[in-house]
C-alpha cells in the first residue's frame, strides 16, 4: 500500500493522523475480500494494520484531546480478535503443509482436521464482518482520521510540537524497552521471547512510520530490526503451535510427532536469535540512529 510522506516540519499530531489514515486505507482495501472469502492475505494485512494502529494510539494519544483515540480501540479490538483465529490457523496449516512435503509419512489426519477448522473460523469471521456494528466502527474511525484537525485539543498552549521535536523521544523510549531484555537474553524462556516480541514490534512499527526521514542515516538499524522481527515472528508461531498441539484431543499420535518438531524449531530459533540481538544492541548501531534523530 502507498503511504503518506512525513516530513520533520509537520505537526506531530497531523503526522499521527496521516499515518493512521494510511493504516485505515489498508483495512478498507482488504475488507471486501474478508467479507466474501476471508482471504488469507487480507486477514494477515488487516490484522497487522490494526496492530499498527494500536501502536499509533500509544504514540499519539498525548497530542490529541483526552480519550479521542482510545474510544476507537474497543471496536477495532473486536475485529482483530475475530481475525486472530483465522490467521493463526492459516499459519499453522501453511507450516504443516511445508513439513508434510519433507517427510516420508505425511500427517494427513492432522492436516485434514486443520483444514476443517480453517473453514469454520473463516465462516465465523465473514459472518461477523457482515454486521452493521462493524461498519459503524469503521465509519466512526474514518471520520476522525480523514478530517484535518479532528480530535485535537481545543486549547493550544505552548510552542508547536513538530515531528523533529517529538520523534527522538518516541524512538528512544521504545529502544530502551527493547534493550532492557538484553540482561536476560542468555536464559530467556519462550514466554519471555513473546514479551520481547511485543516490545520489539512497537519499536519496529515506530521506526517504520518514520522510515522516510530516518532510514538513510540509520540503515543498519532498519536492516537488523527487519531481520529480528521476522525471526521473532517465526519463533512466536512455533511457540503458538506447540501450545495448540499440547491441547489437541484428536490426532494425538500425529499431533505428538508434529509437536516434537515444533519444539525443536523453537529451540533452534531461540539460539539463532541471540547473536542477532547482540548485533542489534551495538553502540555503533545506536549511535547512527541517535545522530540521525539529532539532525532532524
C-alpha positions in Angstrom: 0.0 0.0 0.0 1.2 3.5 -0.8 2.0 5.7 2.2 1.9 9.4 3.0 5.3 11.1 3.2 6.0 12.5 6.6 8.4 15.5 7.0 10.3 16.7 10.1 8.4 20.0 9.9 5.0 18.5 10.1 2.9 18.9 13.2 3.3 15.7 15.2 -0.5 15.4 15.7 -1.1 15.8 11.9 1.7 13.3 11.2 -0.2 10.8 13.5 -3.5 11.4 11.8 -2.0 10.9 8.4 -0.2 7.7 9.4 -3.5 6.4 11.0 -5.2 7.2 7.7 -2.7 5.1 5.8 -3.4 2.1 8.1 -7.1 2.7 7.7 -6.7 2.7 3.9 -5.2 -0.8 4.2 -8.1 -2.0 6.3 -10.7 -0.7 3.9 -8.8 -2.1 0.9 -9.0 -5.6 2.2 -12.4 -5.5 3.8 -14.4 -6.7 0.7 -12.1 -9.8 0.5 -12.6 -10.5 4.1 -16.3 -10.3 3.9 -16.6 -12.5 0.8 -13.9 -15.2 1.3 -11.8 -14.5 4.4 -8.8 -14.4 2.1 -5.6 -15.3 3.9 -3.5 -12.3 2.8 -6.4 -10.0 3.6 -6.6 -11.5 7.1 -2.9 -11.0 7.7 -2.6 -7.5 6.3 -5.8 -6.3 8.1 -4.7 -7.7 11.4 -1.3 -6.1 11.0 -2.8 -2.7 10.1 -5.0 -2.8 13.3 -2.0 -3.8 15.5 0.0 -0.9 14.0 -3.0 1.4 14.7 -2.9 0.4 18.3 0.8 1.4 18.4 -0.1 4.7 16.8 -2.7 5.2 19.6 0.1 4.8 22.2 2.4 7.1 20.4 0.0 9.9 19.6 -2.5 10.0 22.5 -0.6 12.9 24.2 -1.2 15.1 21.1 -4.9 14.5 20.8 -7.8 15.5 23.1 -8.3 13.2 26.1 -10.0 9.9 25.2 -10.3 10.7 21.5 -8.1 7.8 20.2 -8.8 5.3 23.0 -12.6 5.4 22.3 -11.9 3.6 19.0 -9.8 0.8 20.5 -12.6 -1.5 21.7 -14.4 -1.7 18.3 -11.1 -2.3 16.4 -10.0 -4.8 19.0 -13.2 -6.9 18.5 -12.4 -7.0 14.8 -8.8 -8.1 15.5 -10.0 -10.8 17.8 -12.1 -12.3 15.1 -9.2 -12.1 12.7 -6.7 -13.9 15.0 -8.0 -17.5 14.8 -8.1 -17.3 11.0 -4.6 -16.0 10.9 -3.2 -18.5 13.4 -4.9 -21.4 11.7 -3.7 -20.3 8.3 -0.1 -20.1 9.5 -0.4 -23.4 11.2 -1.7 -25.1 8.1 1.0 -23.5 5.8 3.8 -24.6 8.0 2.3 -28.1 8.5 2.0 -28.4 4.7 5.7 -27.5 4.3 6.6 -30.1 6.9 4.5 -32.8 5.2 6.3 -32.2 1.9 9.6 -33.0 3.6 8.7 -36.3 5.3 8.0 -39.8 4.1 4.8 -40.3 6.0 2.8 -37.0 5.9 0.5 -36.2 8.8 -2.7 -36.3 6.7 -5.2 -36.7 9.5 -3.8 -33.7 11.3 -3.8 -31.6 8.1 -7.4 -32.6 7.4 -8.6 -31.6 10.9 -7.0 -28.2 10.5 -8.4 -27.7 7.0 -11.9 -28.2 8.5 -11.1 -25.8 11.3 -10.0 -23.1 8.8 -13.4 -23.3 7.1 -15.2 -22.9 10.5 -13.0 -19.9 11.5 -13.4 -18.2 8.1 -17.1 -18.6 8.2 -17.4 -17.0 11.7 -15.2 -14.1 10.5 -17.3 -13.4 7.4 -20.5 -13.6 9.4 -19.1 -11.1 12.0 -17.8 -8.6 9.4 -21.1 -8.5 7.7 -22.8 -7.0 10.8 -23.8 -3.3 10.8 -21.8 -2.7 14.0 -18.6 -3.4 12.2 -19.5 -0.8 9.5 -20.3 1.7 12.3 -16.9 1.1 14.0 -15.0 1.7 10.7 -17.1 4.8 9.7 -16.6 6.5 13.1 -12.9 5.9 12.9 -12.8 7.1 9.3 -14.4 10.3 10.3 -11.6 11.0 12.8 -8.6 10.2 10.8 -9.8 11.6 7.4 -10.7 15.0 8.8 -7.8 17.5 9.1 -7.7 18.8 12.7 -10.2 16.4 14.0 -9.7 15.2 17.6 -7.1 17.8 18.6 -7.2 19.8 21.8 -9.3 22.9 21.6 -6.9 25.0 23.6 -3.5 25.4 22.1 -0.8 26.0 24.7 2.9 26.2 24.3 5.1 26.1 21.2 4.0 24.0 18.2 5.2 20.4 18.6 6.7 19.2 15.3 7.9 15.8 14.2 11.5 16.8 14.6 10.9 17.6 18.3 8.7 14.7 19.3 10.2 11.8 17.3 13.6 11.4 19.2 11.8 10.8 22.5 9.4 8.3 20.9 12.1 6.2 19.3 14.5 6.2 22.2 11.7 5.2 24.7 10.9 2.1 22.6 14.6 1.3 22.0 15.2 1.4 25.7 12.3 -1.0 26.3 13.9 -3.5 23.9 17.4 -3.1 25.2 16.2 -3.9 28.7 15.8 -7.5 27.6 19.5 -8.0 26.9 20.1 -8.7 30.6 18.0 -11.9 30.5 18.6 -12.9 26.8 21.0 -15.8 27.5 18.4 -17.6 29.6 15.1 -16.2 28.2 12.1 -18.6 28.0 9.6 -18.8 25.1 7.1 -16.7 27.1 9.8 -14.0 27.7 10.6 -14.1 24.0 6.9 -13.4 23.4 7.0 -10.3 25.7 10.2 -9.1 23.9 8.4 -9.6 20.6 5.6 -7.2 21.7 8.1 -4.6 22.9 10.2 -5.0 19.7 7.2 -4.8 17.4 6.3 -1.4 18.9 9.9 -0.2 18.2 9.8 -1.6 14.7 6.5 0.0 13.9 7.7 3.3 15.2 10.7 3.2 13.0 8.6 2.2 10.0 6.1 5.0 10.5 9.0 7.5 10.0 11.2 5.5 7.7 11.3 8.2 5.1 13.2 10.5 7.4 15.3 8.0 9.4 16.4 5.1 7.1 19.1 7.0 5.2 21.2 7.7 8.3 20.2 4.6 10.4 20.1 1.9 7.6 21.7 -0.8 9.8 19.1 -0.3 12.5 16.4 -0.8 9.9 18.0 -3.9 8.4 18.6 -5.6 11.7 15.2 -4.7 13.0 13.5 -6.3 9.9 15.5 -9.5 10.4 14.7 -9.6 14.1 11.0 -9.0 13.5 10.9 -11.9 11.0 12.8 -14.2 13.4 10.6 -13.3 16.4 7.5 -13.9 14.3 8.7 -17.4 13.4 9.6 -18.0 17.0 6.2 -17.0 18.1 4.5 -19.2 15.5 6.4 -22.2 16.7 5.5 -21.4 20.4 1.8 -21.0 19.5 1.9 -24.2 17.5 3.5 -26.0 20.5 0.7 -24.8 22.8 -2.1 -25.7 20.4 -0.8 -29.2 19.8 -0.4 -29.8 23.5 -4.2 -29.2 23.9 -5.4 -31.2 20.9 -7.8 -34.0 21.7 -7.8 -35.6 18.3 -5.0 -37.0 16.0 -2.9 -37.5 19.2 -0.1 -39.5 17.6 0.3 -37.1 14.7 0.0 -34.1 17.0 2.7 -35.5 19.2 5.0 -36.0 16.2 4.5 -32.5 14.9 4.8 -31.0 18.4 8.2 -32.6 18.8 9.2 -30.9 15.6 7.9 -27.6 16.7 9.7 -27.8 20.0 13.0 -28.4 18.1 12.2 -25.4 15.9 11.6 -23.3 18.9 15.0 -24.2 20.4 16.7 -23.6 17.1 15.1 -20.2 16.6 15.9 -19.0 20.1 19.6 -20.0 19.5 19.5 -18.2 16.2 18.0 -15.0 17.7 20.5 -14.4 20.5 23.5 -13.5 18.2 21.2 -11.3 16.1 20.1 -9.5 19.2 23.8 -8.9 20.1 24.4 -7.5 16.6 21.4 -5.2 17.0 22.4 -4.0 20.5 25.8 -2.5 19.5 26.8 1.1 20.4 27.6 2.0 16.8 24.1 1.0 15.6 22.5 3.1 18.4 24.9 6.0 17.6 23.9 6.1 14.0 20.2 6.3 15.0 20.9 8.9 17.7 22.8 11.1 15.2 20.0 10.8 12.7 17.5 11.8 15.3 19.7 14.7 16.4 20.0 16.0 12.9 16.2 16.3 12.3 
